Amino acid sequence: MNSAVEEQSPPEPRPSAAVGVVRSAGLMSVATMLSRFTGLLREIFLARMFGSSMATDAFALAFRLPNLARDLFAEGALSAAFVPTFTEYLTNKGREEAARLANLVATGVIIVVGALCVLGVWLAPALVSFFGAGFQLVEGKTELTVTLTRIMFPFLLLVALAAQAMGVLNACNQFGIPALASSMFNVFSLITGISLGFWLGPYIGVPPIEGMAWGVLLGGACQLMWQVPSLVRKGFVFRPSIDWDHPGLRHIIRMMGPAILGGAAVQVNVLINTSFASYIMDPVRGANGPVSWLVWAFRFFQLPLGLFGVALATATTPAISRSLATGNHEEFRRTLSRSLGVVFLLTVPSAIGLVVLGEHMITLVFRGGHFDAYDVRQTALALTCYSVGLAGYAGVKILNPAFYALRDSRTPMAVSLASILINLAAAIGTVRFTSLGHAGLALSTSAVALFSFVSLFWVLREKIGGIYGRGLASSTVKIALSAIGMGVVVAMLEMGVTQAMGDSRAASLVSIAAGLPAGLGLFYLGCRLLRVDELELAVTGLSAPFRRWLPGGRARVED
């Protein structure tokens, strides 16, 4: 290890590197915020129309199976293997060779993933029986889940192609349009789901929950088509092409195998925990409830994860890939360190905010219809346990692509496999030997995320001769102190509001309306007083999308 590198803080980053990454992440965060909120609209509709019922549990598991591809491809293996390779071709070999590589990959995805979709539809009964074995305790629940799985499984192919399109555009420094693609999916899937399941359903014989499943499939097609015009404007038009001996394609395939295992841990662990949750008998809801509570909590948890972790990871990957392609290893370390510092700056206070105000957020968003106060409390409990691992989740999103950019896919794979085994042991322990129920499953997932981050960080630090670790550790301690102080004050404010107004929607509204700005202000002040280096970088980068439209700002956004 290069101790000299570790002992100092990273030098001021050049605008084209770390600052550019955070500025791109700021643009993506705005688009991702819209995506997460539109996704919440779909979840609100499901929660209020179906509650914690057989239909929502069945839909949750059926959507989990193809949605595994979203993390594996959109935010995992395909992007991790494709983006660095495509960026290298675009940088060193020109647009024509890069376009050929993109066509080869798209054709391979259609062939391989298309075959997996056919296999998934055929094996749906076996998949549901394995991951939702406890559903057999409720009559008709397994059969409904199989039907929904078969409807939604082709979503896997659509999201894989959409992920590759996102990778091409990101490598061309276009982030807004692909980031908005998820919003298009959410909006279109909700509209078509309501149309098919509720408005046209009685006339065409489609039950409401099946209509929502068809909406997911049609939304996936919209997510892909939304990006096609931007690809064409960039000069990338799909032309089917097969050449399994192409060096770029072979490299991507070699990287993707371990990358799938390396990036699958979170979703595999969620599937494992869903299987365990299907057996949990809640004292109030019985067999219906635990699966849905975990899904709804994870949806809230994904808001800060997507806004900060995924956005920064997506913006960081092309930047560090270009650094390695040009042989600038110092810029690689500097950009990586700054990205980790910023992601901690954003996720640590977010996690504390979810713990303190999570129940009030869930009350405002979900409570109503069939979603009652008991569902709110159980979902909030799971959210608190998921929040413990938020910084770890986000850090892994940054570190995994760094290994793939270094052409090392074995390390993430080994850490991922180890984390799956640890999660399995923790899940068995919490379900059989504690009374934590579904909350214990969420807590075990968070513990695994923290383990994965620490392991990956330690290996990468040794591999590249340091990531300015001491400066990063100093910033992290200051961030944690500021976030804890913020949490204490906001918790006191929340308790005062609850005591004065009781357990009501109005109290939740006041708690959030007062707690969020107070918390943000206190955290900013704490970081400013403690001189957190990443604060100015984050403020400058994340405010860039808004400053573009202010007088004197840049009037045009590329996306």
N, C-alpha and C positions, 0 to 999 in steps of 0.2 A: 504493500500500500504506500502511496505517496503521501507521507505525513504533511508535507508542505502544503499540498492541495487541501488536506483536511483541516488544517489549522486556521486558514484564512477564510473570510467570507468571499463569495464570488464577486469578481469585479463588476463594475457597472455594465449591464448588458447592452449590446448594440441594438438599435431600433429594429434591425432586420432579424434579430434572433428572439431573445426572451420577451422583449416588449411587444414584438410583432405577434408572438404566440398568444400573449394575454389579450392583445387587442382583437385578434381573430376569435379567441375564446369568448370575449365580451359580446361580439356579434352573434356567436353561436348560442351563448347563454340566453340572449333575448329570444332567439328562435326556439330554443329548447324550453324556455319558460312557457311560451305559447303552446308548445307540444304537450308539456306536462299538464297544463291547465285544461286543454281540450281532452286529454286522456282522462282527467278527473271528471269531466262532464259525462263521459261514457260510464265511468264507475258509479257516479252519483245516480244516473238513471237506473243502472242495474240494481244498486243497493235499495233504492226507494221503491222500485217496482217489484222486486223479488225478495228483498230482505236476506237474512241468513237462512236460506232454504235449500232444498234438494237441487233446485234449478241453478242457483248461484254456485253451489259447490261443484256441480257437474260442469258448468261453464268454465269455472276457474281451472279445473284440472285439464279439461279439453283444450283450453287456450294455452295452458302451460306447455303442452307437448310441442306444438309447432313454434310457440313463442321462444322456446329454447334456442331456436335458430336466430332470433333477434340478437341475443347476446353473443352467440357463437360466431355469427357472420357480421351483423351490423356493427357490433362493438367488440368483436373478438377475432376469431381465426382468420377470416377472409381479409378484413381490414389490416390486421397485424402482419399478414404475409404479403398481401397484394400491394398496399400503399407504399412501403419502403422500396419494393422491387419496381413498381410502376414509376415512382419518383426518380429512382436511379436511371431508368430508361429515358424518362422525359428530360432529365438533366444532362445525361451524357450521350444519348443516342438519338435524340430528336423526337418530334411529335409523331412521325410516321411509324417508327418502330414501337413507340409507346401505344399507339392506336392498335397496332397488330397484336400486341400483347393483351390489350384489353378485350379484343374480339375473341382471342383464344380462351381467355379466362371465362368470358360470358358463355361461350359455347360449352365449355367444360362444366360450368355450373348448371346449365340447362340439362345436360345429359345426366350428370351424377345426382344432382339434387332432385331432378324430375323423377329419377328412378326411386330415390328415397321416399318421395311423396307417395308414389304408387305402393311401395312397400308399407309405408305408415298407414295408409288407408286399409290395406289388407290386414295388417297386424293390430289394428286398433283395439279389438277385444283383448288381446294379450297385453298390450301396453296399459290399458285401463285397469285390467285385473292386477297387474304388477304394481303400478304407482298409486292406485286407489283401491287397494284390496278391501279396506274397511267400508267402501261404498256398498258392498254386498249386504251390509247390515240393514240397509233401507231398500225396500222393494222398488224396483224400477230405476234405481239411481245409477247402477252400472250400465244398463242399457241406454239410458239417456246420454250418459257421458260418452259412450261409444259412438252414438249418432252425431253428437256435436264434434267429436274428434275427427270423424271422417269428413265432415263439412269443412273444417278449418285447416286440416293438415296441408293442403296445397299452398296455404299461406307461406309455408317454409320456402318454396321456390321463389315466390314473389319478393319476399323480404331479402333473400340472398342476392337477387339481381339488383334490388334497390340499394343494398349495401355496397355492391361493386360500383354502381353509378355514383354513390356518395364518395367512395374512395377516389375515383377519377377526378371528380370536381374538387375535392379537398386538395389533391395533389396539384391542381391548377390554381390553388389559392382562392377558391370560391367556396364559401362556407354557408352562406345564408340560405340559398335555395335548397341544398340537401338537408340542412337542419330543419327547414320548414316542412319537409316531406312527411315527417311523423305527424305533424299537425293535420296535414291533408288526410292521412290515414285515419286519425281519430275522428275528424269531422265527418268524413265520407262514410266511415263504418257506422257511426251513430245514426246518421240520416237514413242510410239504406237499411240498417237494422230495424229502426223504428217503422220505416215504410213497409218492409217485408213482414215483420213480426206482429205489428199492431194495426196498421191501416189496411194492408192488403191480405194479411194472414188469414182472417176469417173467410175470405173469398177464394184463396188459392190453397187452403189447407196447410198453412205453415204455422206451427205454434210459436208464441212470442219469443221463447229462448232460442229456438232454431233460427228465427229471423235475425236475431242478434249475431248468431254464428255466421250466417251468410253475409252479414254486414262486414264482419272481420275480413272475409275473403275478398270481397269487392273493395274494401278499404286498402288492402295490400296491393291490389292492382293500381289503385289511384296513387299510392305512395311511389310506385315505380314510374308511372307515366308522368308524374309531376316533374321529374328530373330530366326527362328525355329532351325537351327543348333546349335546356342549358347545355346538355352534352352535344347536341347538334351544333349550337353556336360556338362551342369550343373546338369543333372539328372532329368529334368522335361519333361516328355513325356505325351502328352494329351491323356487321356482316359475318354470318356464320363461318367459322374457320376451325379446322382441326389439325393440330400438329403436336402430338404428345411428346415429340423430341425437342421442341423449342426450349432452349436453355432457361429462359425466363419463366415459362410455365412449369417446367420441371422443378425449378427452385421454389416456386410458390407452393407446388404440391408437397415437396419435401418439408417445407415450413409449416404447412397447414395441418398435417397429421398431428405432430406434437402440439401445435398451437390450439387445435380443437380441445385437446385434453388440458392444455395450459389455461385456456380461457373459460372452460366449462364449469369450473368448480362452483361458482356462485349458483348457476342455474341447476346444476346437478344436485347440489345441496338443497336447493329450494324444492326440487322434485322429491328428494328423499324425505324431507321434512313434511311435504304435502302427504306423502304416503303414511307417515307416522300420524299426522294430524287426522287422517281419515278414520283412525281407530279411536281417537279421543272421544269419550262420552262426557259432554259438558253437563253439569248438574241442572242447568236451565234449558239448554237447547238440545240436549241429547247428542245424536250423531251429526246433526246439521249445525254448522257454525264455525268450528275451529279452522277449517280450510279457508272459508271466506274471510274470516278475521285476519288471517295471515296475508291473504292476497290484498285486502284493502290497506292494511298497514304497510305492506311493501310498496303499494302505489304511492302513498304519501312519502315514504322513505326515498323513492326514486326521484322525487322533485329536486332536492338539493344534489343528489348524486348525478342526475342528468345535467342540471344547470352548471355544476362546477366540475365534477370528476370527469364525466364523459366529454363535456365541451373542451376542457383543457387537454384531455388525452387526444382528442381528435385534432386539435390545433397543434399539439406538440409533435405528433408522429411525423408529419411531412417535414417539419423544421429540423428535427434531429436526424431524419433520414438524409436531408440535404447536407447537413453538417458532415456526416460520415461519407457521403458521396464525394464531397470536395476535400476530404481528409482533414477537416478541422475538428479534431477531437476535443480541444479546449472549449470550443463553442458548444459541442455536444454536452459536456459536463455542466457547463454554466446554464444552458437552457433547461436541462433536466432538473438541476437544483432549484432554479427559480420557479419552475412549474410546480414542483413539490411544495415549496414554501407557500405559493399562492393557494394551492389546493387545500393546505392545512388552514390557512388564514380564513378560507371560506367555509370549510366543512366542520371545523371544531365548534364554532359558535352556532352553526346550523343544527348540529346534533343536540347541543344543550337547549336550543330553542324548541326543538321537537319534543324533548323530554318535558319541558316546563309548560309549553302551550299546546302540545299535541292533542290532548283531549278536547280543548276548545276548538281547534281547527277542524277536528273530525266532527264535532257537534254542528258547526256551521255548514260544513260541506255535505255530510252524509245524513244527518239525523232528519227523519221525516218519512212518512209512508210506513213501510214495513221495517225500517231501520230505526230501532228504539234506543233508549238510554243504555240498556245492557250491552247492545252491540257496540255502542260508542266506547264504553269502558273496556271491553275486551279487545277491541281494535287498538285503542290507545296503549294498552298494556303491551301488546305485541310491537307497536311502533317504538315504544321506549327501549325495548330490548334490541330491536334492529338498529336504533340510533347509536348504540354503543360502538358499533363497527363502521360507522359512516366514513370516518377518516381513512380507515384501513381499506374499505371498498374503493374509495376514490384514488388512494395511493397506488393500488394495484392496477387501476386503469391507466395510470401514468407509466408504471414500471414495465408492465408486460410488453408494450410496443418497443420500449428501449431495448429489451433483449432480442426481439425479432429484428430490429434495425441492425443489431450487432451480429445477426445471423446465428443466434443462440436460441433455439426453441426447446432445447432439452430441459433447461433450468425451470422455466415456467411450467413445463409439463410435470416435472418431478414434484414441484411445490404443490401443484394442483392436485395430483394424485394423493399426496400426503394429506392435504386439507380435506379431501373427500372422506378419507378413512377416519380422520379426527372428528369430522362432523357426524359421521355415522355412529361412532362410539359415544359422542356427546348426546346425540339424539336419543339413542337407546337408554342412556343413563338418565336423562331428564324425564323421559316418558315413564320409565319403569320404577325409578327410585325417588322421584320428587313429585310434588303436587303443582309444579309450575305449568303443566299442560302445554298449550300452544305457545305461551310466552317463553317457555324453556327452549322450544325449537328455534324461535327467533334469536334467542340469546346465544345458542350454540352456533348459529350461522354467523353472527357478529364476531364471536371469538375466533372462528376460522378465518374470517377476513383479516383480522389483526395479525394472526399467525402468518398468513400468506404475505402480507405487506412486509413484516419484519424480516422474513426469510429472503424475499426477493431483494429488499434493500441491502441486506448484509452481503449477499452474493454479488450484486452489481457493484457495490462499493469496492469490493476486493478486485473485481474483474477489470474495472476501468481506472483504478488508482485513485479512487475518492470521488465524492459528489459534494464537496464542500460541506462535509457532515457536521462539523462543529458549528458553523454559521447557521446551518439548517436547524440543528438541535436548539441553539440559542433562540432562534425565532419561534420555534415550536413551543418552548417553555413560556415565552412572553405571550404568545397567542392563547395558550391554555389558561394562564393567569387572568388575562383580560376576559376570556370567555366565562370563566368561573365567577368572576366578579359580576359580570353581566347577568349570569343565570341566577345568582342569589338575589339581586335587586328585582329582576323581573318576577321571580317566584314570590317574593314578598308582596309585590304589586298585585299579582294574580290572586293570592290568598285574601288580600284586602277586598278586592272586587267581589270574590265569591262569597265572603262573609257578609258583605253589604247587600248583594243582589240575589244570592242563592244560586242553585243549579238551574240555570235557564239559558236560552239562546241569547238573550240580551246580555247576560253576564259574560258569555263567551265572546260576543262581539266587542264589548268594552275591554275585556282582558287583552284581546289581540290588537285592537285599535290603539290601546295605550302601551302594551308590552312590546310590540314590534319596533316602533320608532324609538322608544326609550332604550330598548336593548341594543339596537344598531348604534345609537348615539353613544351609549356607554362603552360599547366594544371599540368603536372607532377612537374614542378619547383614550381608552386604556392602551390601545396599540400605539397611538401617537405619543403618549407619555413614556411608554417603554421603548419607543424607537424601533418598532418592528420594520425591518428593511423592506419587506414585501408589500407593505401597506400602500405606498405611493405607486408602486408598479401595478397593483390590483386596481386602484382607483383610476389611474390613467387608462389602463387597458380596458376595463369593464365599462367605463363611461364613454369610450370612443364611439360606439354605435349611436348614442344619443347626441353627442357633440357634433356629429356629422350634419345634423339638421338644424343646429343653432346658427344664428347670424355669424358669419365669418368662418363657419365650419365648412367642410367639404360637402358640396351639395349632392354629390353623386356617390352612390354605393354600387360597387361592382355587381353585387348580387341583385 
